[in-house]
């Protein structure tokens, strides 16, 4: 199992790094998954991610407080809304599909918005 968790951890790190450069792919959720996998496979890599100069603080905030910074919340909800607008205007979906996609996108948006902000 250790090798599987280690492999998954590196896969999630790779996707997270790609997400740092592509605006449509989130970074932090994949790095949170990577930290969880590394916690079960490689404490050294877990510490490396948690101490990373750019990504460490959001990962520690999530782990310790379940917190998401306000700037990240705004970015996430804005990207979800923009994605829905692109879906709506780009595909002209039937009503039932538009409602289904809205429901699927609203649930994570509510989750993100209701998370606490990190205490400084």
Secondary structure, DSSP 8 states (H G I E B T S, - for coil): -HHHHHHHHHHHHHHHHHHHH-TTS-SHHHHHHHHHHHHHH-HHHHHHHHT-TTTHHHHHHHHHH----HHHHHHHHHHHHHHHHHHHHHH---HHHHHHHHHHHHHHHHHHHHS-----
